Amino acid sequence: MHRRVLRAAAPWLAMLLATRSMATDLTIAVHDHAGQAVEQSIVALYPPPARALVAAPRMHIMDQVDKQFVPLLLAIRVGDQISFPNSDNIRHHVYSFSPARTFQLPLYRGIPSAPVSFAVAGKVVLGCNIHDRMSAHVYVLDTDLFALTAAGQHTFSGVPPGDYELAVFHPRQSAADDGLRHPLRVEQQPTQSVDVGIAVAQVQADENQGLSPLELKFQELRRGSP
């Protein structure tokens, strides 16, 4: 019996090993127009529809610690869910008015009763209705092949050769360029590297950036005081 099973599995096993031997370790490096590595960017590969992967929905965590979202940047797949625990000892009111997902979690502490589902691909900007400085970005992607870069790059291991599309997402890219897809041919070779340049807006050094109207009024009164 065992010999029959082994004989039946032999062609499938040989095909699997051959596919793995043809796979490529693909490194994507993201830099700005000055050639500097871009931190906190998301790289995504889109395979042809016939080869698209289908992953089971996953649960992600977007925490709130010291009046900040943690993490500030999160990539998920269409169909995934996010839980928004509040680890602060004060209440938060999480919301998004983004077209890809509009929702509100009214003032609460601890863990909300239900996670939020994300069924449409796109960028979702999060805020807190109480603390205007709090913000974070969620990218909902319709592919399983994506990752957050480290030191401006990421390596996808074992990518089958073929034609793909490559996209880079960054909160400070222009809306027209954010997630723009580019054709990419993955060659049949052990390793392959691709450099991608993107335009990233600089952060303005403004002490008033993100302040609420009440905080701005307080700043004005303090400057005007003797």
ABEGO torsion letter per residue (X at the ends): XAAAAAAAAAAAAAAAAAAAAABBBBBBBBBBAAGBBBBGBBBBBBBBAAABBBBBBBBBBBBBBGGBBOBABBBBBBGBBBBBBBABABBBBBBBABAABBBBBBBBBEBBABBBBBABBEBBBBBBAABAABBBBBBBBBBABBBBBBGGBBBBBGBBBEBBBBBBBBAABBAAABGBBBBBBBBBBABBBBBBBBBBBBBBBBAABGBBAAAAAAAAAAAABX
